[in-house]
Amino acid sequence: MNRGDLFTVYLDGVMITVCVVGTYYEEYTGEEIAILAVVSQDNLVHVPLQELNALFPAKKFMH
């Protein structure tokens, strides 16, 4: 899994779309953990990166 990957899973019989936001390694076990966001297909929009960069200048935020 890579950051930004979208996939569909069934949870309790309900289909949901999930996006990988990031990953990290758990301090005590060393296990890689994924940070996921549930995405509503009704609210999913595609925005060109150039337009997004204009709204959120990189200098104001840390990754």
Stockholm file with secondary structure:
# STOCKHOLM 1.0

chainA/1-63         MNRGDLFTVYLDGVMITVCVVGTYYEEYTGEEIAILAVVSQDNLVHVPLQELNALFPAKKFMH
#=GR chainA/1-63 SS CCTTCEEEEEETTEEEEEEEEEEEECTTTCCEEEEEEEECGGGCCCCCHHHHHHHSCGGGCCC
#=GC SS_cons        CCTTCEEEEEETTEEEEEEEEEEEECTTTCCEEEEEEEECGGGCCCCCHHHHHHHSCGGGCCC
//
